[in-house]
Amino acid sequence: MNEAIDFSDIPELDDEFCKDAKMRPPLTQKDTVLLDHDIYEWFKSKGPDYQQRINLLLRSHMHKP
């Protein structure tokens, strides 16, 4: 089933539509961080959300006085 999508009823986005738009930086930034293998494996062994947990740990350390 390869039906074309009809866009004819969608209005164009003009300057008025975009007048209050604001550019926002991405909430996360993809980069490479080198971790010791055992540290990486330990976090990864704790579940699929290991990247979020690493981020939370780093954030808590960042906010320490």
mmCIF file of the N, C-alpha and C atoms, coordinates in Angstrom:
data_MODEL
# 
_entry.id   MODEL 
# 
loop_
_atom_site.group_PDB 
_atom_site.id 
_atom_site.type_symbol 
_atom_site.label_atom_id 
_atom_site.label_alt_id 
_atom_site.label_comp_id 
_atom_site.label_asym_id 
_atom_site.label_entity_id 
_atom_site.label_seq_id 
_atom_site.pdbx_PDB_ins_code 
_atom_site.Cartn_x 
_atom_site.Cartn_y 
_atom_site.Cartn_z 
_atom_site.occupancy 
_atom_site.B_iso_or_equiv 
_atom_site.pdbx_formal_charge 
_atom_site.auth_seq_id 
_atom_site.auth_comp_id 
_atom_site.auth_asym_id 
_atom_site.auth_atom_id 
_atom_site.pdbx_PDB_model_num 
ATOM 1   N N  . MET A 1 1  ? 0.850  -1.185 0.000  1.00 0.00 ? 1  MET A N  1 
ATOM 2   C CA . MET A 1 1  ? 0.000  0.000  0.000  1.00 0.00 ? 1  MET A CA 1 
ATOM 3   C C  . MET A 1 1  ? 0.888  1.238  0.000  1.00 0.00 ? 1  MET A C  1 
ATOM 4   N N  . ASN A 1 2  ? 0.965  1.901  -1.118 1.00 0.00 ? 2  ASN A N  1 
ATOM 5   C CA . ASN A 1 2  ? 1.822  3.059  -1.283 1.00 0.00 ? 2  ASN A CA 1 
ATOM 6   C C  . ASN A 1 2  ? 0.976  4.247  -1.722 1.00 0.00 ? 2  ASN A C  1 
ATOM 7   N N  . GLU A 1 3  ? 0.192  4.786  -0.792 1.00 0.00 ? 3  GLU A N  1 
ATOM 8   C CA . GLU A 1 3  ? -0.692 5.906  -1.114 1.00 0.00 ? 3  GLU A CA 1 
ATOM 9   C C  . GLU A 1 3  ? 0.019  7.220  -0.810 1.00 0.00 ? 3  GLU A C  1 
ATOM 10  N N  . ALA A 1 4  ? -0.160 8.197  -1.690 1.00 0.00 ? 4  ALA A N  1 
ATOM 11  C CA . ALA A 1 4  ? 0.419  9.513  -1.472 1.00 0.00 ? 4  ALA A CA 1 
ATOM 12  C C  . ALA A 1 4  ? -0.372 10.227 -0.371 1.00 0.00 ? 4  ALA A C  1 
ATOM 13  N N  . ILE A 1 5  ? 0.311  11.010 0.397  1.00 0.00 ? 5  ILE A N  1 
ATOM 14  C CA . ILE A 1 5  ? -0.341 11.791 1.456  1.00 0.00 ? 5  ILE A CA 1 
ATOM 15  C C  . ILE A 1 5  ? -0.788 13.123 0.871  1.00 0.00 ? 5  ILE A C  1 
ATOM 16  N N  . ASP A 1 6  ? -2.020 13.501 1.118  1.00 0.00 ? 6  ASP A N  1 
ATOM 17  C CA . ASP A 1 6  ? -2.576 14.754 0.615  1.00 0.00 ? 6  ASP A CA 1 
ATOM 18  C C  . ASP A 1 6  ? -2.275 15.868 1.621  1.00 0.00 ? 6  ASP A C  1 
ATOM 19  N N  . PHE A 1 7  ? -1.392 16.764 1.251  1.00 0.00 ? 7  PHE A N  1 
ATOM 20  C CA . PHE A 1 7  ? -1.022 17.889 2.123  1.00 0.00 ? 7  PHE A CA 1 
ATOM 21  C C  . PHE A 1 7  ? -1.784 19.168 1.769  1.00 0.00 ? 7  PHE A C  1 
ATOM 22  N N  . SER A 1 8  ? -2.721 19.104 0.873  1.00 0.00 ? 8  SER A N  1 
ATOM 23  C CA . SER A 1 8  ? -3.367 20.307 0.352  1.00 0.00 ? 8  SER A CA 1 
ATOM 24  C C  . SER A 1 8  ? -4.161 21.076 1.406  1.00 0.00 ? 8  SER A C  1 
ATOM 25  N N  . ASP A 1 9  ? -4.599 20.434 2.482  1.00 0.00 ? 9  ASP A N  1 
ATOM 26  C CA . ASP A 1 9  ? -5.390 21.144 3.489  1.00 0.00 ? 9  ASP A CA 1 
ATOM 27  C C  . ASP A 1 9  ? -4.539 21.669 4.647  1.00 0.00 ? 9  ASP A C  1 
ATOM 28  N N  . ILE A 1 10 ? -3.229 21.556 4.545  1.00 0.00 ? 10 ILE A N  1 
ATOM 29  C CA . ILE A 1 10 ? -2.339 22.048 5.602  1.00 0.00 ? 10 ILE A CA 1 
ATOM 30  C C  . ILE A 1 10 ? -1.838 23.426 5.198  1.00 0.00 ? 10 ILE A C  1 
ATOM 31  N N  . PRO A 1 11 ? -2.090 24.463 6.002  1.00 0.00 ? 11 PRO A N  1 
ATOM 32  C CA . PRO A 1 11 ? -1.638 25.804 5.635  1.00 0.00 ? 11 PRO A CA 1 
ATOM 33  C C  . PRO A 1 11 ? -0.112 25.908 5.693  1.00 0.00 ? 11 PRO A C  1 
ATOM 34  N N  . GLU A 1 12 ? 0.435  26.811 4.872  1.00 0.00 ? 12 GLU A N  1 
ATOM 35  C CA . GLU A 1 12 ? 1.874  27.051 4.892  1.00 0.00 ? 12 GLU A CA 1 
ATOM 36  C C  . GLU A 1 12 ? 2.250  27.767 6.189  1.00 0.00 ? 12 GLU A C  1 
ATOM 37  N N  . LEU A 1 13 ? 3.460  27.515 6.652  1.00 0.00 ? 13 LEU A N  1 
ATOM 38  C CA . LEU A 1 13 ? 3.962  28.210 7.841  1.00 0.00 ? 13 LEU A CA 1 
ATOM 39  C C  . LEU A 1 13 ? 4.591  29.518 7.386  1.00 0.00 ? 13 LEU A C  1 
ATOM 40  N N  . ASP A 1 14 ? 3.962  30.628 7.780  1.00 0.00 ? 14 ASP A N  1 
ATOM 41  C CA . ASP A 1 14 ? 4.456  31.925 7.363  1.00 0.00 ? 14 ASP A CA 1 
ATOM 42  C C  . ASP A 1 14 ? 5.137  32.638 8.531  1.00 0.00 ? 14 ASP A C  1 
ATOM 43  N N  . ASP A 1 15 ? 5.547  33.900 8.303  1.00 0.00 ? 15 ASP A N  1 
ATOM 44  C CA . ASP A 1 15 ? 6.235  34.673 9.339  1.00 0.00 ? 15 ASP A CA 1 
ATOM 45  C C  . ASP A 1 15 ? 5.353  34.872 10.575 1.00 0.00 ? 15 ASP A C  1 
ATOM 46  N N  . GLU A 1 16 ? 4.065  35.030 10.377 1.00 0.00 ? 16 GLU A N  1 
ATOM 47  C CA . GLU A 1 16 ? 3.143  35.219 11.512 1.00 0.00 ? 16 GLU A CA 1 
ATOM 48  C C  . GLU A 1 16 ? 3.130  33.977 12.404 1.00 0.00 ? 16 GLU A C  1 
ATOM 49  N N  . PHE A 1 17 ? 3.116  32.819 11.799 1.00 0.00 ? 17 PHE A N  1 
ATOM 50  C CA . PHE A 1 17 ? 3.112  31.574 12.569 1.00 0.00 ? 17 PHE A CA 1 
ATOM 51  C C  . PHE A 1 17 ? 4.390  31.452 13.397 1.00 0.00 ? 17 PHE A C  1 
ATOM 52  N N  . CYS A 1 18 ? 5.507  31.892 12.827 1.00 0.00 ? 18 CYS A N  1 
ATOM 53  C CA . CYS A 1 18 ? 6.804  31.697 13.469 1.00 0.00 ? 18 CYS A CA 1 
ATOM 54  C C  . CYS A 1 18 ? 7.265  32.883 14.313 1.00 0.00 ? 18 CYS A C  1 
ATOM 55  N N  . LYS A 1 19 ? 6.458  33.933 14.436 1.00 0.00 ? 19 LYS A N  1 
ATOM 56  C CA . LYS A 1 19 ? 6.921  35.162 15.095 1.00 0.00 ? 19 LYS A CA 1 
ATOM 57  C C  . LYS A 1 19 ? 7.326  34.942 16.555 1.00 0.00 ? 19 LYS A C  1 
ATOM 58  N N  . ASP A 1 20 ? 6.702  34.017 17.258 1.00 0.00 ? 20 ASP A N  1 
ATOM 59  C CA . ASP A 1 20 ? 7.036  33.779 18.657 1.00 0.00 ? 20 ASP A CA 1 
ATOM 60  C C  . ASP A 1 20 ? 7.933  32.548 18.860 1.00 0.00 ? 20 ASP A C  1 
ATOM 61  N N  . ALA A 1 21 ? 8.391  31.985 17.763 1.00 0.00 ? 21 ALA A N  1 
ATOM 62  C CA . ALA A 1 21 ? 9.239  30.789 17.868 1.00 0.00 ? 21 ALA A CA 1 
ATOM 63  C C  . ALA A 1 21 ? 10.594 31.158 18.460 1.00 0.00 ? 21 ALA A C  1 
ATOM 64  N N  . LYS A 1 22 ? 11.146 30.257 19.255 1.00 0.00 ? 22 LYS A N  1 
ATOM 65  C CA . LYS A 1 22 ? 12.457 30.476 19.855 1.00 0.00 ? 22 LYS A CA 1 
ATOM 66  C C  . LYS A 1 22 ? 13.318 29.251 19.600 1.00 0.00 ? 22 LYS A C  1 
ATOM 67  N N  . MET A 1 23 ? 14.561 29.501 19.258 1.00 0.00 ? 23 MET A N  1 
ATOM 68  C CA . MET A 1 23 ? 15.506 28.412 19.093 1.00 0.00 ? 23 MET A CA 1 
ATOM 69  C C  . MET A 1 23 ? 15.965 27.966 20.482 1.00 0.00 ? 23 MET A C  1 
ATOM 70  N N  . ARG A 1 24 ? 16.008 26.679 20.672 1.00 0.00 ? 24 ARG A N  1 
ATOM 71  C CA . ARG A 1 24 ? 16.470 26.145 21.945 1.00 0.00 ? 24 ARG A CA 1 
ATOM 72  C C  . ARG A 1 24 ? 17.634 25.201 21.691 1.00 0.00 ? 24 ARG A C  1 
ATOM 73  N N  . PRO A 1 25 ? 18.626 25.264 22.556 1.00 0.00 ? 25 PRO A N  1 
ATOM 74  C CA . PRO A 1 25 ? 19.728 24.316 22.386 1.00 0.00 ? 25 PRO A CA 1 
ATOM 75  C C  . PRO A 1 25 ? 19.233 22.907 22.705 1.00 0.00 ? 25 PRO A C  1 
ATOM 76  N N  . PRO A 1 26 ? 19.879 21.899 22.158 1.00 0.00 ? 26 PRO A N  1 
ATOM 77  C CA . PRO A 1 26 ? 19.456 20.535 22.463 1.00 0.00 ? 26 PRO A CA 1 
ATOM 78  C C  . PRO A 1 26 ? 19.594 20.268 23.958 1.00 0.00 ? 26 PRO A C  1 
ATOM 79  N N  . LEU A 1 27 ? 18.722 19.433 24.473 1.00 0.00 ? 27 LEU A N  1 
ATOM 80  C CA . LEU A 1 27 ? 18.765 19.126 25.900 1.00 0.00 ? 27 LEU A CA 1 
ATOM 81  C C  . LEU A 1 27 ? 19.964 18.252 26.254 1.00 0.00 ? 27 LEU A C  1 
ATOM 82  N N  . THR A 1 28 ? 20.416 17.483 25.306 1.00 0.00 ? 28 THR A N  1 
ATOM 83  C CA . THR A 1 28 ? 21.599 16.662 25.523 1.00 0.00 ? 28 THR A CA 1 
ATOM 84  C C  . THR A 1 28 ? 22.551 16.875 24.364 1.00 0.00 ? 28 THR A C  1 
ATOM 85  N N  . GLN A 1 29 ? 23.789 16.545 24.592 1.00 0.00 ? 29 GLN A N  1 
ATOM 86  C CA . GLN A 1 29 ? 24.783 16.665 23.544 1.00 0.00 ? 29 GLN A CA 1 
ATOM 87  C C  . GLN A 1 29 ? 25.478 15.324 23.394 1.00 0.00 ? 29 GLN A C  1 
ATOM 88  N N  . LYS A 1 30 ? 25.500 14.851 22.180 1.00 0.00 ? 30 LYS A N  1 
ATOM 89  C CA . LYS A 1 30 ? 26.157 13.586 21.923 1.00 0.00 ? 30 LYS A CA 1 
ATOM 90  C C  . LYS A 1 30 ? 27.656 13.834 21.791 1.00 0.00 ? 30 LYS A C  1 
ATOM 91  N N  . ASP A 1 31 ? 28.424 13.078 22.538 1.00 0.00 ? 31 ASP A N  1 
ATOM 92  C CA . ASP A 1 31 ? 29.862 13.219 22.533 1.00 0.00 ? 31 ASP A CA 1 
ATOM 93  C C  . ASP A 1 31 ? 30.465 11.887 22.956 1.00 0.00 ? 31 ASP A C  1 
ATOM 94  N N  . THR A 1 32 ? 31.747 11.804 22.938 1.00 0.00 ? 32 THR A N  1 
ATOM 95  C CA . THR A 1 32 ? 32.421 10.589 23.363 1.00 0.00 ? 32 THR A CA 1 
ATOM 96  C C  . THR A 1 32 ? 33.131 10.851 24.679 1.00 0.00 ? 32 THR A C  1 
ATOM 97  N N  . VAL A 1 33 ? 32.890 9.991  25.644 1.00 0.00 ? 33 VAL A N  1 
ATOM 98  C CA . VAL A 1 33 ? 33.570 10.057 26.929 1.00 0.00 ? 33 VAL A CA 1 
ATOM 99  C C  . VAL A 1 33 ? 34.274 8.723  27.117 1.00 0.00 ? 33 VAL A C  1 
ATOM 100 N N  . LEU A 1 34 ? 35.536 8.786  27.434 1.00 0.00 ? 34 LEU A N  1 
ATOM 101 C CA . LEU A 1 34 ? 36.296 7.555  27.637 1.00 0.00 ? 34 LEU A CA 1 
ATOM 102 C C  . LEU A 1 34 ? 36.198 7.129  29.092 1.00 0.00 ? 34 LEU A C  1 
ATOM 103 N N  . LEU A 1 35 ? 35.658 5.936  29.314 1.00 0.00 ? 35 LEU A N  1 
ATOM 104 C CA . LEU A 1 35 ? 35.525 5.368  30.653 1.00 0.00 ? 35 LEU A CA 1 
ATOM 105 C C  . LEU A 1 35 ? 36.375 4.108  30.730 1.00 0.00 ? 35 LEU A C  1 
ATOM 106 N N  . ASP A 1 36 ? 36.882 3.820  31.897 1.00 0.00 ? 36 ASP A N  1 
ATOM 107 C CA . ASP A 1 36 ? 37.543 2.538  32.086 1.00 0.00 ? 36 ASP A CA 1 
ATOM 108 C C  . ASP A 1 36 ? 36.529 1.434  31.822 1.00 0.00 ? 36 ASP A C  1 
ATOM 109 N N  . HIS A 1 37 ? 37.014 0.344  31.273 1.00 0.00 ? 37 HIS A N  1 
ATOM 110 C CA . HIS A 1 37 ? 36.127 -0.748 30.866 1.00 0.00 ? 37 HIS A CA 1 
ATOM 111 C C  . HIS A 1 37 ? 35.285 -1.273 32.035 1.00 0.00 ? 37 HIS A C  1 
ATOM 112 N N  . ASP A 1 38 ? 35.907 -1.450 33.194 1.00 0.00 ? 38 ASP A N  1 
ATOM 113 C CA . ASP A 1 38 ? 35.159 -1.998 34.332 1.00 0.00 ? 38 ASP A CA 1 
ATOM 114 C C  . ASP A 1 38 ? 34.066 -1.054 34.806 1.00 0.00 ? 38 ASP A C  1 
ATOM 115 N N  . ILE A 1 39 ? 34.306 0.242  34.734 1.00 0.00 ? 39 ILE A N  1 
ATOM 116 C CA . ILE A 1 39 ? 33.279 1.222  35.127 1.00 0.00 ? 39 ILE A CA 1 
ATOM 117 C C  . ILE A 1 39 ? 32.110 1.157  34.147 1.00 0.00 ? 39 ILE A C  1 
ATOM 118 N N  . TYR A 1 40 ? 32.426 1.159  32.871 1.00 0.00 ? 40 TYR A N  1 
ATOM 119 C CA . TYR A 1 40 ? 31.389 1.067  31.840 1.00 0.00 ? 40 TYR A CA 1 
ATOM 120 C C  . TYR A 1 40 ? 30.569 -0.207 32.003 1.00 0.00 ? 40 TYR A C  1 
ATOM 121 N N  . GLU A 1 41 ? 31.222 -1.336 32.179 1.00 0.00 ? 41 GLU A N  1 
ATOM 122 C CA . GLU A 1 41 ? 30.517 -2.614 32.313 1.00 0.00 ? 41 GLU A CA 1 
ATOM 123 C C  . GLU A 1 41 ? 29.652 -2.637 33.570 1.00 0.00 ? 41 GLU A C  1 
ATOM 124 N N  . TRP A 1 42 ? 30.131 -2.040 34.662 1.00 0.00 ? 42 TRP A N  1 
ATOM 125 C CA . TRP A 1 42 ? 29.350 -2.021 35.899 1.00 0.00 ? 42 TRP A CA 1 
ATOM 126 C C  . TRP A 1 42 ? 28.059 -1.236 35.690 1.00 0.00 ? 42 TRP A C  1 
ATOM 127 N N  . PHE A 1 43 ? 28.163 -0.031 35.112 1.00 0.00 ? 43 PHE A N  1 
ATOM 128 C CA . PHE A 1 43 ? 26.958 0.755  34.856 1.00 0.00 ? 43 PHE A CA 1 
ATOM 129 C C  . PHE A 1 43 ? 26.035 0.022  33.896 1.00 0.00 ? 43 PHE A C  1 
ATOM 130 N N  . LYS A 1 44 ? 26.584 -0.523 32.826 1.00 0.00 ? 44 LYS A N  1 
ATOM 131 C CA . LYS A 1 44 ? 25.774 -1.209 31.827 1.00 0.00 ? 44 LYS A CA 1 
ATOM 132 C C  . LYS A 1 44 ? 25.079 -2.429 32.414 1.00 0.00 ? 44 LYS A C  1 
ATOM 133 N N  . SER A 1 45 ? 25.714 -3.089 33.382 1.00 0.00 ? 45 SER A N  1 
ATOM 134 C CA . SER A 1 45 ? 25.115 -4.280 33.990 1.00 0.00 ? 45 SER A CA 1 
ATOM 135 C C  . SER A 1 45 ? 23.902 -3.944 34.861 1.00 0.00 ? 45 SER A C  1 
ATOM 136 N N  . LYS A 1 46 ? 23.739 -2.686 35.194 1.00 0.00 ? 46 LYS A N  1 
ATOM 137 C CA . LYS A 1 46 ? 22.626 -2.267 36.061 1.00 0.00 ? 46 LYS A CA 1 
ATOM 138 C C  . LYS A 1 46 ? 21.339 -2.017 35.293 1.00 0.00 ? 46 LYS A C  1 
ATOM 139 N N  . GLY A 1 47 ? 21.372 -2.109 33.968 1.00 0.00 ? 47 GLY A N  1 
ATOM 140 C CA . GLY A 1 47 ? 20.138 -1.958 33.193 1.00 0.00 ? 47 GLY A CA 1 
ATOM 141 C C  . GLY A 1 47 ? 20.309 -1.047 32.007 1.00 0.00 ? 47 GLY A C  1 
ATOM 142 N N  . PRO A 1 48 ? 19.273 -1.011 31.164 1.00 0.00 ? 48 PRO A N  1 
ATOM 143 C CA . PRO A 1 48 ? 19.359 -0.263 29.909 1.00 0.00 ? 48 PRO A CA 1 
ATOM 144 C C  . PRO A 1 48 ? 19.438 1.256  30.079 1.00 0.00 ? 48 PRO A C  1 
ATOM 145 N N  . ASP A 1 49 ? 19.134 1.758  31.261 1.00 0.00 ? 49 ASP A N  1 
ATOM 146 C CA . ASP A 1 49 ? 19.178 3.206  31.480 1.00 0.00 ? 49 ASP A CA 1 
ATOM 147 C C  . ASP A 1 49 ? 20.520 3.652  32.059 1.00 0.00 ? 49 ASP A C  1 
ATOM 148 N N  . TYR A 1 50 ? 21.579 2.885  31.787 1.00 0.00 ? 50 TYR A N  1 
ATOM 149 C CA . TYR A 1 50 ? 22.880 3.172  32.386 1.00 0.00 ? 50 TYR A CA 1 
ATOM 150 C C  . TYR A 1 50 ? 23.416 4.551  32.003 1.00 0.00 ? 50 TYR A C  1 
ATOM 151 N N  . GLN A 1 51 ? 23.117 5.024  30.788 1.00 0.00 ? 51 GLN A N  1 
ATOM 152 C CA . GLN A 1 51 ? 23.611 6.344  30.392 1.00 0.00 ? 51 GLN A CA 1 
ATOM 153 C C  . GLN A 1 51 ? 22.968 7.445  31.224 1.00 0.00 ? 51 GLN A C  1 
ATOM 154 N N  . GLN A 1 52 ? 21.688 7.312  31.514 1.00 0.00 ? 52 GLN A N  1 
ATOM 155 C CA . GLN A 1 52 ? 21.012 8.304  32.359 1.00 0.00 ? 52 GLN A CA 1 
ATOM 156 C C  . GLN A 1 52 ? 21.584 8.279  33.775 1.00 0.00 ? 52 GLN A C  1 
ATOM 157 N N  . ARG A 1 53 ? 21.907 7.087  34.270 1.00 0.00 ? 53 ARG A N  1 
ATOM 158 C CA . ARG A 1 53 ? 22.470 7.007  35.622 1.00 0.00 ? 53 ARG A CA 1 
ATOM 159 C C  . ARG A 1 53 ? 23.867 7.608  35.687 1.00 0.00 ? 53 ARG A C  1 
ATOM 160 N N  . ILE A 1 54 ? 24.662 7.401  34.659 1.00 0.00 ? 54 ILE A N  1 
ATOM 161 C CA . ILE A 1 54 ? 25.977 8.047  34.612 1.00 0.00 ? 54 ILE A CA 1 
ATOM 162 C C  . ILE A 1 54 ? 25.793 9.558  34.610 1.00 0.00 ? 54 ILE A C  1 
ATOM 163 N N  . ASN A 1 55 ? 24.851 10.047 33.829 1.00 0.00 ? 55 ASN A N  1 
ATOM 164 C CA . ASN A 1 55 ? 24.576 11.478 33.759 1.00 0.00 ? 55 ASN A CA 1 
ATOM 165 C C  . ASN A 1 55 ? 24.137 12.030 35.124 1.00 0.00 ? 55 ASN A C  1 
ATOM 166 N N  . LEU A 1 56 ? 23.256 11.299 35.803 1.00 0.00 ? 56 LEU A N  1 
ATOM 167 C CA . LEU A 1 56 ? 22.800 11.747 37.134 1.00 0.00 ? 56 LEU A CA 1 
ATOM 168 C C  . LEU A 1 56 ? 23.943 11.795 38.134 1.00 0.00 ? 56 LEU A C  1 
ATOM 169 N N  . LEU A 1 57 ? 24.813 10.803 38.090 1.00 0.00 ? 57 LEU A N  1 
ATOM 170 C CA . LEU A 1 57 ? 25.963 10.782 38.989 1.00 0.00 ? 57 LEU A CA 1 
ATOM 171 C C  . LEU A 1 57 ? 26.885 11.970 38.722 1.00 0.00 ? 57 LEU A C  1 
ATOM 172 N N  . LEU A 1 58 ? 27.150 12.229 37.459 1.00 0.00 ? 58 LEU A N  1 
ATOM 173 C CA . LEU A 1 58 ? 27.999 13.370 37.113 1.00 0.00 ? 58 LEU A CA 1 
ATOM 174 C C  . LEU A 1 58 ? 27.354 14.691 37.515 1.00 0.00 ? 58 LEU A C  1 
ATOM 175 N N  . ARG A 1 59 ? 26.026 14.790 37.326 1.00 0.00 ? 59 ARG A N  1 
ATOM 176 C CA . ARG A 1 59 ? 25.330 16.016 37.711 1.00 0.00 ? 59 ARG A CA 1 
ATOM 177 C C  . ARG A 1 59 ? 25.376 16.239 39.220 1.00 0.00 ? 59 ARG A C  1 
ATOM 178 N N  . SER A 1 60 ? 25.197 15.183 39.995 1.00 0.00 ? 60 SER A N  1 
ATOM 179 C CA . SER A 1 60 ? 25.252 15.342 41.453 1.00 0.00 ? 60 SER A CA 1 
ATOM 180 C C  . SER A 1 60 ? 26.652 15.766 41.900 1.00 0.00 ? 60 SER A C  1 
ATOM 181 N N  . HIS A 1 61 ? 27.666 15.243 41.248 1.00 0.00 ? 61 HIS A N  1 
ATOM 182 C CA . HIS A 1 61 ? 29.045 15.649 41.565 1.00 0.00 ? 61 HIS A CA 1 
ATOM 183 C C  . HIS A 1 61 ? 29.278 17.106 41.160 1.00 0.00 ? 61 HIS A C  1 
ATOM 184 N N  . MET A 1 62 ? 28.722 17.510 40.042 1.00 0.00 ? 62 MET A N  1 
ATOM 185 C CA . MET A 1 62 ? 28.875 18.882 39.541 1.00 0.00 ? 62 MET A CA 1 
ATOM 186 C C  . MET A 1 62 ? 28.294 19.889 40.518 1.00 0.00 ? 62 MET A C  1 
ATOM 187 N N  . HIS A 1 63 ? 27.211 19.536 41.208 1.00 0.00 ? 63 HIS A N  1 
ATOM 188 C CA . HIS A 1 63 ? 26.535 20.481 42.102 1.00 0.00 ? 63 HIS A CA 1 
ATOM 189 C C  . HIS A 1 63 ? 27.043 20.435 43.541 1.00 0.00 ? 63 HIS A C  1 
ATOM 190 N N  . LYS A 1 64 ? 28.030 19.597 43.811 1.00 0.00 ? 64 LYS A N  1 
ATOM 191 C CA . LYS A 1 64 ? 28.612 19.577 45.155 1.00 0.00 ? 64 LYS A CA 1 
ATOM 192 C C  . LYS A 1 64 ? 29.460 20.828 45.344 1.00 0.00 ? 64 LYS A C  1 
ATOM 193 N N  . PRO A 1 65 ? 29.433 21.376 46.551 1.00 0.00 ? 65 PRO A N  1 
ATOM 194 C CA . PRO A 1 65 ? 30.253 22.582 46.804 1.00 0.00 ? 65 PRO A CA 1 
ATOM 195 C C  . PRO A 1 65 ? 31.746 22.308 46.768 1.00 0.00 ? 65 PRO A C  1 
# 
